[in-house]
């Protein structure tokens, strides 16, 4: 069950995952970080949905509402839904895979992709809401992107 909440509450939850993802990257645990990176984006999606009074009971429902209300006719880019769904698959593999279903380099790329997607979603959220939790989340997403980028191989 996905909980309803305000944009600020979801931003604060997203921020917890941004910080945890960065700490996991810094600890050399990119596969674990890939899972938390998905939840960073997931709670940002919920924050966006909360700005229009929408919520869903499942992760798939959040994905569907985000696509309908923020991707189909903007303001998010057309590929956001696909990238969000890909992150969910990476999270599933990170949490449940045992045979290298998500390799370290794939996990690193998932974290970077999540940080970039979070930045794009924050761009929209910041035009709709003003709150210290959202400002703090922006700072932590930027810090995550800075710490994750050096992981990408040449």
C-alpha positions in Angstrom: 0.0 0.0 0.0 1.4 3.4 -1.0 0.7 6.1 1.6 -0.7 9.5 0.8 1.0 12.5 2.0 2.0 16.1 1.2 4.6 17.0 -1.4 6.9 18.0 1.4 6.5 14.7 3.3 7.3 12.8 0.2 10.3 15.1 -0.5 11.6 14.4 3.0 11.2 10.6 2.5 13.0 11.0 -0.9 15.7 12.9 0.8 16.3 10.0 3.2 16.9 7.7 0.2 19.2 10.2 -1.5 21.4 10.4 1.6 21.4 6.6 2.0 22.2 6.1 -1.7 25.2 8.4 -1.4 26.4 6.8 1.7 26.1 3.3 0.1 28.0 4.5 -3.0 30.8 6.0 -0.7 30.9 2.7 1.2 31.5 0.8 -2.1 28.0 -0.8 -2.2 26.6 0.2 -5.5 24.2 -2.7 -5.8 22.5 -1.8 -2.5 22.6 1.8 -3.6 20.7 1.0 -6.8 17.7 -0.2 -4.7 17.6 3.0 -2.6 18.1 5.1 -5.7 14.8 3.7 -7.0 13.0 4.8 -3.9 14.5 8.2 -4.1 12.8 8.6 -7.5 9.6 6.8 -6.4 9.0 9.2 -3.5 9.6 12.1 -5.8 7.0 10.7 -8.1 4.6 10.6 -5.2 5.5 14.2 -4.3 4.6 15.3 -7.8 1.3 13.4 -7.7 0.5 15.0 -4.3 0.7 18.4 -6.0 -2.4 17.5 -8.0 -4.1 15.6 -5.2 -3.4 12.2 -6.7 -2.1 9.0 -5.1 -2.0 5.3 -5.9 -2.2 2.1 -3.9 0.7 0.4 -5.7 4.0 1.1 -7.2 2.6 0.3 -10.7 -0.2 2.8 -9.9 2.3 5.5 -9.1 4.1 4.8 -12.4 0.8 4.9 -14.4 -0.4 8.2 -12.8 3.0 9.8 -13.3 2.9 8.8 -17.0 -0.7 10.1 -17.4 -0.4 13.3 -15.5 3.2 14.4 -15.9 4.7 12.7 -19.0 2.0 12.2 -21.6 1.5 16.0 -22.1 4.4 17.2 -20.1 6.0 18.8 -18.2 8.3 15.7 -17.9 10.1 14.3 -20.9 8.6 11.5 -22.9 11.3 9.0 -21.8 10.8 9.5 -18.0 8.3 6.7 -17.7 10.6 4.2 -19.4 13.6 5.3 -17.3 11.5 5.1 -14.1 10.3 1.6 -15.0 13.9 0.5 -15.8 15.0 1.7 -12.3 12.2 -0.4 -10.8 13.6 -3.4 -12.5 17.1 -2.6 -11.3 15.7 -2.3 -7.8 14.1 -5.6 -8.1 17.3 -7.2 -9.3 19.3 -5.5 -6.6 17.0 -6.7 -3.8 16.2 -10.2 -5.0 18.9 -11.3 -7.5 21.5 -13.7 -6.4 23.4 -14.6 -9.5 24.8 -11.3 -10.5 21.5 -10.2 -12.1 22.7 -6.6 -11.6 26.4 -6.2 -11.9 28.3 -3.5 -10.1 28.7 -1.3 -13.2 24.9 -1.7 -14.0 24.2 -0.7 -10.4 26.4 2.4 -10.7 24.6 3.4 -13.9 21.3 2.9 -12.2 22.3 5.3 -9.4 23.5 7.9 -11.9 20.3 7.5 -13.9 18.2 7.9 -10.7 20.0 11.0 -9.7 19.5 12.6 -13.1 15.9 11.6 -13.2 15.4 12.9 -9.7 16.9 16.3 -10.8 14.4 16.5 -13.7 11.5 15.7 -11.4 12.7 18.2 -8.9 12.7 20.9 -11.6 9.0 20.3 -12.0 8.3 20.0 -8.2 10.1 23.2 -7.5 7.8 25.1 -9.9 4.7 23.8 -7.9 5.9 23.8 -4.3 8.2 25.7 -2.1 9.4 24.0 1.0 12.6 23.6 3.0 12.4 19.8 2.5 12.4 20.2 -1.3 15.3 22.6 -1.1 17.2 20.1 1.1 16.4 17.3 -1.3 17.8 19.3 -4.2 21.1 19.7 -2.3 21.3 16.0 -1.5 20.4 14.9 -5.1 23.2 17.2 -6.4 25.6 15.7 -3.9 24.6 12.2 -4.9 25.2 13.0 -8.6 28.6 14.4 -7.8 29.6 11.4 -5.7 28.2 8.9 -8.3 29.5 10.3 -11.5 33.2 9.3 -11.0 32.0 5.7 -10.9 31.1 5.7 -14.6 33.9 4.1 -16.6 35.5 6.0 -19.5 
